[in-house]
Amino acid sequence: MGLFSVPRAVDTVRPSDYDTLEEIHAESFLAPWSADEMAALNDGPGVTTFVARRVSATSSRRPIGFITVRRAADEAEILTMAVAPRQRRSGVGRLLLDRALRHLYAERVADVFLEVDPSNTSAVALYTRAGFKTVGERPDYYSKSGGARQKALTMKLTFKQPEFHGLPTGASA
């Protein structure tokens, strides 16, 4: 962290965050999600949104980025991740991804999937550094300006969970 950088914290989404998350999503995607859509999604089973915030005595705790994941059984999907434009390339995305992956690992998830625009080279590089591998493509997944469509890369990360060999002899549950 540099001399003038501001520490960041990651916590779970609060109801008061959704309007700001809508703004951040709109600055990141051509077809953004509304605050109401995000709130409804987060009320669903297995969905968690983590929010990055600037933390200092003089800054607000306004969100600067977020990641939403959904877990079902032993699989999970990163539904979306967005970082405010002024905060990009400063480690916020990595901080969010790390927090989400730690959460999913603790939930005993085996595989994590996501879709990413191949032209978003920063995101592809971030996911690749985290251990994701490209496992397929989804044609016409993203809307582009002028009505064009763009494929998405489907990426997967497999966790190596420790095996459970049962309780030690003489132990009770």
KACORVEN-V463019 format. One record per pair of residues at least 12 apart in sequence whose C-alpha atoms are under 10 Angstrom apart, sorted by the first residue. I is the first residue (numbers start at 0). J is the second residue. Records with the same first field share a line. If there is no record, write none. Layout:
# KACORVEN-V463019
I->J, J
This chain:
# KACORVEN-V463019
0->89, 90
4->53, 89
5->52, 53, 54, 55, 58
6->52, 53, 54, 55
7->51, 52, 53, 54, 55, 60, 62, 63, 90, 91, 94
8->50, 51, 52, 53, 54, 60, 62, 91, 94, 95
9->49, 50, 51, 52, 53, 54, 62, 63, 64, 65, 91, 94, 95, 98, 99
10->48, 49, 50, 51, 52, 62, 65, 95, 98
11->47, 48, 49, 50, 51, 65, 66, 67
12->38, 41, 47, 48, 49, 50, 51, 62, 65, 66, 67
13->38, 48, 49, 50
14->34, 37, 38, 41
15->34, 61
16->34, 38, 50, 60, 61, 62
17->33, 34, 35, 36, 37, 38, 62
18->33, 34, 35, 37, 38, 62
19->34, 61, 62, 63, 64, 83
20->32, 33, 34, 37, 50, 61, 62, 63, 64, 65, 66, 81, 82, 83
21->33, 34, 35, 36, 37, 81
22->34, 83
23->62, 63, 64, 65, 80, 81, 82, 83, 84
24->64, 65, 79, 80, 81, 82, 83
25->81, 83
26->81, 82, 83, 84
27->80, 81, 82, 83, 84
28->79, 81, 141, 142, 143
29->141, 142, 143, 144
30->141, 142, 143
32->79
37->67
40->67, 69
41->67, 68, 69
43->69
44->69, 70, 71
45->68, 69, 70, 71, 72, 75
46->67, 68, 69, 70, 71, 75, 76, 77, 78
47->66, 67, 68, 69, 70, 77, 78, 99, 102, 103
48->65, 66, 67, 68, 69, 77, 78, 79, 80, 95, 99
49->62, 64, 65, 66, 67, 68, 80, 95, 96, 98, 99, 102
50->62, 63, 64, 65, 66, 67, 80, 81, 82, 91, 94, 95, 98
51->63, 64, 65, 66, 82, 91, 92, 94, 95, 98
52->64, 65, 91
53->86, 91
62->82, 83
63->81, 82, 83, 84, 85, 86, 87, 91, 92
64->80, 81, 82, 83, 84, 86, 87, 91, 92, 94, 95
65->79, 80, 81, 82, 83, 91, 92, 94, 95, 96, 99
66->78, 79, 80, 81, 82, 92, 95, 96, 98, 99
67->79, 80, 81, 95, 96, 99
68->80, 96, 99, 100, 102, 103, 111, 112, 113
69->103, 111, 112
70->103, 106, 107, 108, 110, 111
71->108
72->106, 107, 108, 109
73->103, 104, 106, 107, 108, 109, 110, 111
74->103, 106, 107, 108, 109, 110, 111, 112, 157
75->100, 103, 104, 106, 108, 109, 110, 111, 112, 113, 155, 156
76->103, 110, 111, 112, 113, 114, 154, 155, 156
77->96, 99, 100, 111, 112, 113, 114, 115
78->112, 113, 114
79->113, 114, 115
80->92, 95, 96, 115, 122
81->95
82->95
87->121
88->121
90->125
92->121, 122, 125, 126
93->122, 125, 126, 128, 129
96->125, 126, 129
97->129
100->129, 156, 158
103->158
104->157, 158, 159, 160
105->160
107->158, 159, 160, 161
108->157, 158, 159, 160
109->156, 157, 158, 159, 160
110->131, 155, 156, 157, 158, 159
111->131, 154, 155, 156, 157, 158
112->131, 132, 133, 134, 153, 154, 155, 156, 157
113->126, 131, 133, 151, 152, 153, 154, 155, 156
114->133, 135, 136, 137, 140, 141, 150, 151, 152, 153, 154, 155
115->133, 136, 137, 140, 141, 150, 151, 152, 153, 154
116->136, 137, 140, 141, 149, 150, 151, 152, 153
117->136, 149, 150, 151, 152, 153
118->149, 150, 151, 152
123->152, 154
126->154, 155, 156
127->154, 155, 156
129->156
130->154, 155, 156, 157, 158
131->153, 154, 155, 156, 157
132->152, 153, 154, 155, 156, 157
133->152, 153, 154, 155, 156
134->152, 153, 154, 155, 156
135->151, 152, 153, 154, 155
136->150, 151, 152, 153, 154
137->149, 150, 151, 152, 153
138->150, 151, 152
139->151
140->152
